[in-house]
Amino acid sequence: MLDLNEGLTTMATGMGTVFSFLVILWFAVSVMGCIVRKLNEIFPEPVAAVKTAVKKVSDDVEIAIAVAMAKMNK
């Protein structure tokens, strides 16, 4: 009977420790999220314009694609 009580005590202590750590971690992550959100309002990052390059496909590639699609649809 002594071993069972000792095991249950160890289990409760371990689970309590893990639960306490997870609560502290959740609180810390929530506070950090609020801090980062506030800092983003104060110091917004400039958004750089993204230039997309238009690449011209050669006529040979277009013809090859059209032939492949025609063969695939047969």
C-alpha positions in Angstrom: 0.0 0.0 0.0 2.9 2.3 0.7 4.2 1.9 -2.8 0.9 2.9 -4.3 0.6 6.1 -2.2 4.2 7.0 -3.1 3.5 6.4 -6.8 0.4 8.5 -6.7 2.2 11.3 -4.9 5.0 11.3 -7.4 2.5 11.3 -10.3 0.5 14.2 -8.9 3.7 16.2 -8.2 4.9 15.6 -11.8 1.6 16.4 -13.4 1.2 19.5 -11.3 4.7 20.6 -12.3 3.9 20.1 -16.0 0.6 21.8 -15.7 2.1 24.8 -13.9 4.8 25.1 -16.5 2.2 25.0 -19.3 0.2 27.7 -17.7 3.3 29.9 -17.2 4.3 29.2 -20.9 0.8 30.1 -22.1 0.8 33.4 -20.1 4.3 34.3 -21.4 3.3 33.6 -25.0 0.2 35.7 -24.7 2.1 38.6 -23.1 4.7 38.4 -25.8 2.1 38.4 -28.5 0.6 41.6 -27.1 4.0 43.2 -26.8 4.9 42.4 -30.4 1.5 43.6 -31.7 2.0 46.9 -29.9 5.6 47.2 -31.2 4.3 46.6 -34.8 1.9 49.5 -34.4 4.7 51.8 -33.1 7.4 50.7 -35.5 5.8 49.3 -38.7 8.1 47.7 -41.2 8.1 49.3 -44.6 6.7 46.9 -47.3 8.9 46.7 -50.3 7.2 46.6 -53.7 7.5 43.3 -55.3 8.4 43.3 -59.0 7.3 40.3 -60.9 9.3 39.5 -64.0 7.3 38.4 -67.0 9.2 35.8 -68.8 8.4 35.4 -72.5 7.9 31.8 -73.5 9.3 30.9 -76.9 7.0 29.8 -79.6 8.6 26.4 -79.7 7.6 25.7 -76.1 4.1 26.9 -76.7 3.7 24.6 -79.6 5.2 21.7 -77.6 2.7 22.3 -74.8 -0.2 22.5 -77.3 0.8 19.2 -78.9 1.2 17.5 -75.5 -2.2 18.7 -74.4 -3.8 17.5 -77.6 -2.2 14.1 -77.3 -3.2 13.9 -73.6 -6.9 14.7 -74.4 -7.2 12.0 -77.0 
